[in-house]
Amino acid sequence: MPLILQNIAKHILLTPEEQQLFLSKIEVHHFKAKTILLNSGEICTHSYFVNSGLLRSFNINDNIVEHVLNFACEGYWIGDMYSLISQKPGNLFIEVLEDAEIVFLSKENQELLYSEIPKLERFFRILTENSLVANQERLMDNLSLSAEERFEKFCKRYPTLIQKVPQKQIASYIGVTPEFFSKMKSRLLRK
């Protein structure tokens, strides 16, 4: 069974006919590392599901400083939720960090699937709720936890990324400068 159907099956059950209909509405693409799937200022027209590889979403502020919002490993969904839902230009970039196979689900096909397979609305509601909870938790962590505690949570959430992702991107994700991150990491390794 394709990974995306396994992901859906964690929350809802599709009949074989519904699975085939769903699969007929998606596209699978392969990308090389450093490919930008979405640029800031564009309207996000797809949700992306990672079959293999690694992606990140990030923003660049006026001082040309990157702020990493999310990483998406195998089995994760990613997109610019604001832009996808509002159909207004977003402020996120989505970049392929390592060669990837990505499933594209267009907003148009997603809406069509809601009509033809109503329980998919429940699936995407669950994904949206989980995303909202994770974002709120991350915001609260950034307000109340130390950098070391935020790094420990990052390591638990993304255990395989520590070796794959540049330190400056991890620093950005946990909200510290690369220099502070480097000092903090050496201090933690000495413990």
KOLSEKOL-365345 format. One line per 10 residues: for each residue x, y, z of N, C-alpha, C. Coordinates in steps of 0.05 Angstrom, whole numbers. Example, Ala and Ser with C-alpha at 12.3 -4.5 7.8 and 13.67 -1.06 7.14 Angstrom:
264 -114 156 246 -90 156 264 -66 156; 257 -45 142 273 -21 143 258 1 157
# end
This chain:
17 -24 0 0 0 0 18 25 0; 12 44 -17 28 69 -18 28 83 10; 51 96 15 54 109 41 32 129 47; 23 144 27 2 164 32 -24 151 41; -30 127 30 -54 113 39 -51 102 67; -26 94 74 -21 86 102 -25 109 121; -16 133 112 -19 157 128 -49 163 132; -65 161 112 -93 166 114 -106 146 132; -98 121 130 -110 99 145 -105 101 175; -87 118 183 -83 123 212 -107 137 224
-124 150 207 -146 166 217 -173 159 206; -174 149 181 -200 141 169 -195 116 152; -216 101 147 -214 78 129 -227 84 102; -212 79 81 -222 83 54 -228 55 42; -249 53 27 -254 28 13 -233 26 -10; -230 3 -22 -211 1 -45 -219 20 -67; -245 24 -72 -254 42 -93 -246 71 -86; -250 78 -61 -243 105 -52 -212 110 -53; -197 89 -47 -168 91 -49 -160 97 -78; -172 82 -97 -166 86 -125 -174 114 -134
-197 123 -125 -205 150 -133 -185 171 -121; -178 167 -96 -158 186 -84 -132 185 -100; -122 162 -106 -97 159 -120 -98 172 -148; -122 172 -160 -125 184 -187 -124 215 -186; -126 226 -162 -127 255 -159 -100 267 -150; -80 251 -147 -54 260 -137 -33 258 -159; -11 272 -156 11 270 -175 36 265 -158; 54 247 -168 79 242 -154 101 254 -171; 118 269 -157 141 282 -171 167 277 -156; 189 277 -170 215 273 -159 231 300 -161
245 307 -140 260 332 -140 287 327 -128; 306 343 -139 333 343 -128 335 362 -104; 355 357 -87 359 375 -65 363 404 -75; 355 423 -58 357 452 -63 336 462 -82; 317 445 -91 295 455 -107 275 470 -89; 266 493 -99 245 508 -85 218 501 -97; 201 489 -80 174 482 -90 155 505 -89; 159 523 -70 141 546 -67 158 570 -58; 153 592 -71 167 617 -64 149 635 -48; 160 651 -30 146 671 -16 133 690 -37
108 697 -32 94 715 -51 77 700 -71; 81 674 -73 64 658 -91 40 648 -76; 19 640 -91 -4 628 -79 1 597 -78; -3 586 -55 1 557 -52 -24 543 -63; -20 526 -83 -43 512 -95 -43 482 -90; -23 473 -74 -21 444 -68 -14 439 -39; -23 416 -29 -12 404 -5 9 385 -14; 31 382 1 52 364 -6 55 342 15; 58 317 6 62 295 23 89 283 16; 106 278 35 133 268 30 134 238 30
138 226 7 142 197 5 170 190 14; 189 206 6 217 202 13 231 228 11; 253 231 26 268 256 25 261 274 49; 268 299 46 265 318 68 260 346 57; 240 360 68 233 387 60 233 405 85; 234 431 80 230 451 101 214 474 91; 199 486 109 186 512 103 200 533 119; 204 556 106 217 578 120 209 605 109; 216 625 123 210 653 116 236 668 117; 239 689 102 262 706 103 252 734 111
263 745 133 253 771 141 267 794 126; 261 818 134 272 842 120 302 844 123; 313 832 144 342 832 148 356 809 135; 342 795 118 351 771 103 360 749 123; 345 746 144 350 724 163 328 703 159; 336 678 156 317 656 152 305 648 179; 279 642 179 265 631 202 252 605 193; 263 582 202 252 556 195 227 550 211; 205 545 197 180 539 211 176 509 215; 182 493 194 177 464 196 197 449 179
200 424 187 214 404 171 193 383 165; 195 371 142 177 349 134 194 326 124; 193 304 140 208 280 133 188 261 119; 197 237 113 180 216 101 155 213 118; 132 213 105 107 209 119 94 234 130; 106 258 125 95 283 135 82 299 112; 63 316 119 50 335 101 63 362 106; 64 379 85 74 406 88 60 423 67; 58 449 73 47 469 55 47 495 69; 38 516 55 34 542 67 4 544 73
-3 537 97 -32 535 104 -47 561 100; -34 583 107 -47 609 104 -55 613 74; -35 609 57 -39 614 28 -58 593 16; -55 568 24 -72 547 13 -101 552 19; -107 559 44 -135 563 52 -146 589 42; -130 611 43 -141 637 35 -138 642 5; -121 626 -8 -114 630 -36 -104 659 -41; -89 669 -21 -74 694 -24 -44 688 -24; -28 706 -34 1 701 -34 11 696 -5; 28 676 -3 38 669 24 65 682 29
76 676 52 103 687 58 123 665 64; 117 640 56 135 618 61 148 608 35; 172 599 39 186 583 19 184 554 28; 182 536 8 184 507 14 207 496 -3; 227 485 10 251 476 -3 256 447 2; 266 433 -19 274 405 -17 303 405 -6; 307 392 17 333 392 29 350 368 20; 336 346 14 350 323 2 332 311 -19; 344 298 -39 328 287 -61 302 275 -50; 280 280 -63 254 273 -52 234 264 -73
216 246 -64 193 239 -79 169 251 -64; 154 268 -77 133 283 -64 107 280 -79; 86 276 -63 59 274 -73 46 302 -72; 35 310 -95 21 336 -97 -9 330 -97; -23 344 -80 -52 343 -80 -61 372 -84; -73 378 -107 -82 406 -113 -106 413 -95; -108 438 -89 -131 448 -74 -157 440 -88; -156 443 -115 -180 437 -131 -188 407 -128; -168 389 -130 -174 361 -127 -182 354 -98; -170 368 -79 -177 363 -51 -206 370 -46
-215 393 -57 -243 401 -54 -262 381 -68; -253 371 -92 -269 352 -107 -271 326 -90; -249 318 -78 -249 293 -62 -267 296 -37; -269 320 -26 -287 325 -4 -316 318 -12; -323 325 -36 -351 319 -46 -354 289 -51; -334 277 -64 -337 249 -72 -331 229 -50; -314 237 -31 -307 220 -8 -308 238 17; -332 243 28 -336 262 50 -318 256 74; -311 231 79 -294 226 103 -266 237 100; -258 244 75 -232 257 72 -232 285 85
-255 297 86 -257 323 101 -249 319 130; -258 297 141 -251 290 169 -221 286 171; -209 272 152 -180 267 153 -165 293 152; -172 311 134 -157 337 132 -164 355 156; -187 352 167 -193 367 192 -175 358 214; -171 332 216 -153 321 237 -124 331 233; -115 331 207 -88 341 201 -86 370 209; -106 386 202 -106 414 209 -106 419 239; -122 404 253 -123 406 283 -96 399 295; -84 377 285 -58 368 296 -37 389 290
-38 402 267 -20 423 260 -23 447 278; -48 454 283 -54 477 301 -44 472 329; -48 448 339 -38 441 366 -8 442 367; 5 430 346 35 430 345 46 459 344; 33 476 328 42 504 326 38 519 352; 16 514 365 11 528 391 31 518 412; 36 492 412 56 481 430 84 492 425; 91 495 400 117 506 393 119 535 401; 97 550 397 97 578 406 100 580 436; 86 564 451 88 564 480 116 556 489
128 536 475 155 527 481 175 551 477; 171 565 455 189 588 449 187 610 470; 163 612 482 159 632 503 168 624 530; 168 597 536 172 589 563 196 570 567; 207 557 547 229 539 551 255 552 544; 276 541 556 303 550 549 311 539 522; 332 550 510 341 540 484 349 511 486; 361 503 508 369 475 512 344 457 512; 324 466 526 299 449 527 286 448 500; 286 470 485 275 470 458 291 451 440
317 451 442 334 433 427 328 404 434; 324 398 460 317 371 468 291 362 455; 271 380 455 246 373 442 249 368 413; 266 385 400 271 382 371 283 354 366; 302 346 383 316 320 380 296 297 383; 276 300 401 256 279 405 237 278 381; 230 301 371 210 302 349 223 293 322; 248 302 318 262 296 293 289 282 298; 289 258 309 314 246 317 334 241 294; 325 238 270 343 232 248 354 258 235
343 281 242 351 305 228 377 317 238; 385 310 262 409 323 273 433 319 255; 435 296 242 458 291 224 453 301 195; 427 306 188 421 312 160 418 342 154; 411 357 175 404 385 170 427 403 180; 434 424 165 455 442 174 448 454 201; 468 458 218 464 469 245 450 495 245; 455 512 224 442 539 224 412 536 220; 403 515 206 374 511 203 361 501 229; 376 484 244 365 475 270 364 499 289
386 515 289 386 539 305 362 557 299; 357 561 273 335 578 265 308 566 275; 305 540 273 280 526 281 275 530 311; 297 528 327 293 531 356 295 560 366; 301 578 347 300 606 353 325 618 366; 348 608 358 374 619 368 392 625 344; 413 640 350 433 645 329 450 621 325; 462 617 301 480 594 297 503 594 316; 513 617 324 536 619 342 528 609 370; 504 618 380 494 609 405 489 579 405
478 569 383 472 541 380 497 524 382; 518 533 368 544 518 368 555 516 396; 555 539 411 564 539 439 547 521 456; 521 523 453 502 507 469 506 477 464; 510 470 438 513 442 431 539 431 443; 561 446 442 586 436 454 583 433 484; 568 452 496 564 450 525 548 424 532; 528 419 515 511 395 520 528 369 516; 545 369 496 562 346 491 582 340 513; 590 361 527 609 358 550 596 346 574
569 348 576 554 338 600 555 308 601
# end
